[in-house]
Every structure is written in C-alpha cells, then in structure tokens.
Amino acid sequence: MAKFALLVELKAKPGKESEVEAFLEKEASLARKESGTLSWHAAKIEGEPGAYWIFDTFGDEAARETHLNGEAAQELVEKAEELFSVAPKVSKLQVVAQK
C-alpha cells in the first residue's frame, strides 16, 4: 500500500517536447527497476503545451529516499537545464486515500 508519493512539475523548453517525452520513457524504465517504487506515472497536461507531471508512490519513506537518490533522479538533475525552462518542482506527499 502506498503511503508516500512524489509529485514533480516539469515545464519543457519550447521545441523540446519530444525530447522530454523520450526522456520520460527512459525514466520510467529506470523506475521499473526500483523494487520500492510502487507506481510511476508521467503525463502531459492537455491544453498546456510543454507542461508535464510525474507522480510516483512508495510504501515507506526509505523507498522514497532511495528513489530520490537513485539513477532516475540523478538524470533528471543532469538534464534539467537542457530540457526544462524552469527547474523541476518536486513535492513530497503523504497518501491519505487510494483505490
């Protein structure tokens, strides 16, 4: 059961949307390898060009911290200046209800 989550807000630089989507596909493959990452979703906001979100969930704080210090997070930091017009905004969440 998910108890913790991350919400990451991303804003692609104009013209970089396809590169951002390819990058997010790669990030998903890295997250799949993390046993503590229960779910990982990347989405774009309809009607807002370049606006993307990542939402992922974890069973405990240790798993979330492992993810935050893992390969996917490191790559996000490394690619941020190249792909995004503003720094990614990462919010730590506590899950209060779920299906």
C-alpha positions as a Python dict, from the first residue, in 0.01 Angstrom:
ca = {
    (1, 'M'): (0, 0, 0),
    (2, 'A'): (130, 343, -95),
    (3, 'K'): (192, 574, 196),
    (4, 'F'): (428, 827, 40),
    (5, 'A'): (447, 991, -302),
    (6, 'L'): (628, 1245, -511),
    (7, 'L'): (476, 1499, -748),
    (8, 'V'): (719, 1656, -993),
    (9, 'E'): (614, 1953, -1207),
    (10, 'L'): (807, 1995, -1534),
    (11, 'K'): (794, 2267, -1800),
    (12, 'A'): (962, 2176, -2129),
    (13, 'K'): (1157, 2437, -2318),
    (14, 'P'): (973, 2531, -2639),
    (15, 'G'): (1051, 2277, -2911),
    (16, 'K'): (1186, 2020, -2662),
    (17, 'E'): (858, 1836, -2600),
    (18, 'S'): (951, 1525, -2799),
    (19, 'E'): (1288, 1509, -2623),
    (20, 'V'): (1115, 1543, -2285),
    (21, 'E'): (876, 1260, -2369),
    (22, 'A'): (1164, 1034, -2479),
    (23, 'F'): (1346, 1125, -2158),
    (24, 'L'): (1039, 1038, -1950),
    (25, 'E'): (1015, 698, -2122),
    (26, 'K'): (1375, 632, -2017),
    (27, 'E'): (1300, 748, -1664),
    (28, 'A'): (1006, 505, -1648),
    (29, 'S'): (1238, 217, -1741),
    (30, 'L'): (1470, 313, -1455),
    (31, 'A'): (1181, 338, -1208),
    (32, 'R'): (1062, -11, -1310),
    (33, 'K'): (1390, -150, -1171),
    (34, 'E'): (1330, 2, -826),
    (35, 'S'): (1156, -252, -605),
    (36, 'G'): (1041, 19, -364),
    (37, 'T'): (872, 231, -630),
    (38, 'L'): (513, 105, -632),
    (39, 'S'): (390, 318, -921),
    (40, 'W'): (542, 576, -1154),
    (41, 'H'): (343, 788, -1398),
    (42, 'A'): (442, 1069, -1633),
    (43, 'A'): (173, 1275, -1803),
    (44, 'K'): (133, 1592, -2002),
    (45, 'I'): (-138, 1843, -1928),
    (46, 'E'): (-387, 1876, -2211),
    (47, 'G'): (-412, 2230, -2343),
    (48, 'E'): (-88, 2344, -2175),
    (49, 'P'): (200, 2298, -2420),
    (50, 'G'): (517, 2178, -2251),
    (51, 'A'): (353, 2108, -1913),
    (52, 'Y'): (434, 1766, -1765),
    (53, 'W'): (396, 1594, -1429),
    (54, 'I'): (549, 1286, -1272),
    (55, 'F'): (361, 1110, -992),
    (56, 'D'): (513, 814, -814),
    (57, 'T'): (428, 623, -498),
    (58, 'F'): (616, 432, -230),
    (59, 'G'): (531, 208, 64),
    (60, 'D'): (766, 383, 302),
    (61, 'E'): (993, 683, 340),
    (62, 'A'): (1306, 472, 286),
    (63, 'A'): (1187, 369, -61),
    (64, 'R'): (1108, 730, -149),
    (65, 'E'): (1452, 843, -35),
    (66, 'T'): (1616, 560, -230),
    (67, 'H'): (1433, 681, -540),
    (68, 'L'): (1529, 1044, -476),
    (69, 'N'): (1894, 939, -453),
    (70, 'G'): (1878, 694, -743),
    (71, 'E'): (1972, 696, -1109),
    (72, 'A'): (1643, 841, -1236),
    (73, 'A'): (1661, 1142, -1004),
    (74, 'Q'): (2026, 1198, -1090),
    (75, 'E'): (1944, 1200, -1462),
    (76, 'L'): (1659, 1446, -1403),
    (77, 'V'): (1901, 1685, -1235),
    (78, 'E'): (2159, 1640, -1511),
    (79, 'K'): (1910, 1704, -1795),
    (80, 'A'): (1710, 1980, -1627),
    (81, 'E'): (1890, 2278, -1778),
    (82, 'E'): (1887, 2125, -2127),
    (83, 'L'): (1520, 2021, -2135),
    (84, 'F'): (1324, 2244, -1898),
    (85, 'S'): (1255, 2618, -1893),
    (86, 'V'): (1237, 2620, -1512),
    (87, 'A'): (1386, 2388, -1253),
    (88, 'P'): (1169, 2082, -1182),
    (89, 'K'): (948, 2138, -878),
    (90, 'V'): (948, 1831, -652),
    (91, 'S'): (681, 1799, -382),
    (92, 'K'): (686, 1525, -119),
    (93, 'L'): (337, 1393, -45),
    (94, 'Q'): (173, 1167, 211),
    (95, 'V'): (-100, 950, 63),
    (96, 'V'): (-425, 992, 258),
    (97, 'A'): (-661, 786, 39),
    (98, 'Q'): (-634, 550, -254),
    (99, 'K'): (-823, 296, -458),
}
